[in-house]
């Protein structure tokens, strides 16, 4: 397996199969292990391989301070409903 095959395999996983970032990292780790630890397997390793980034997630939990400040920021009927809830 050469550099082209490794790059195309990892690209295929990310684009066609749309695997998660953690699965992509696991496949990359397996290839790194094969490259570094198995002496019978010699394959060139791409130095400029781009790794995917984890998507940023917005917290689904609000703090007590944030919940307490929320009704004060709402006005009219919406504010009244928020304060009643």
CORRA-V446508 format. One record per residue. N is the residue number from 1. RES is the residue in one small letter. D_FIRST is the distance of its C-alpha to the first C-alpha in whole Angstrom. Layout:
n = <N/N>
res = <RES/RES>
d_first = <D_FIRST/D_FIRST>
//
This chain:
n = <1/2/3/4/5/6/7/8/9/10/11/12/13/14/15/16/17/18/19/20/21/22/23/24/25/26/27/28/29/30/31/32/33/34/35/36/37/38/39/40/41/42/43/44/45/46/47/48/49/50/51/52/53/54/55/56/57/58/59/60/61/62/63/64/65/66/67/68/69/70/71/72/73/74/75/76/77/78/79/80/81/82/83/84/85>
res = <x/x/x/x/x/x/x/x/x/x/x/x/x/x/x/x/x/x/x/x/x/x/x/x/x/x/x/x/x/x/x/x/x/x/x/x/x/x/x/x/x/x/x/x/x/x/x/x/x/x/x/x/x/x/x/x/x/x/x/x/x/x/x/x/x/x/x/x/x/x/x/x/x/x/x/x/x/x/x/x/x/x/x/x/x>
d_first = <0/4/7/8/6/7/10/11/10/13/15/15/16/19/20/20/21/23/22/24/23/23/20/18/19/18/15/14/16/14/10/13/14/11/10/14/16/14/14/13/9/9/6/8/10/12/16/17/16/19/19/22/25/28/30/34/36/40/42/44/46/49/51/55/56/54/55/59/59/57/61/62/60/61/64/66/66/62/63/66/64/61/64/65/62>
//
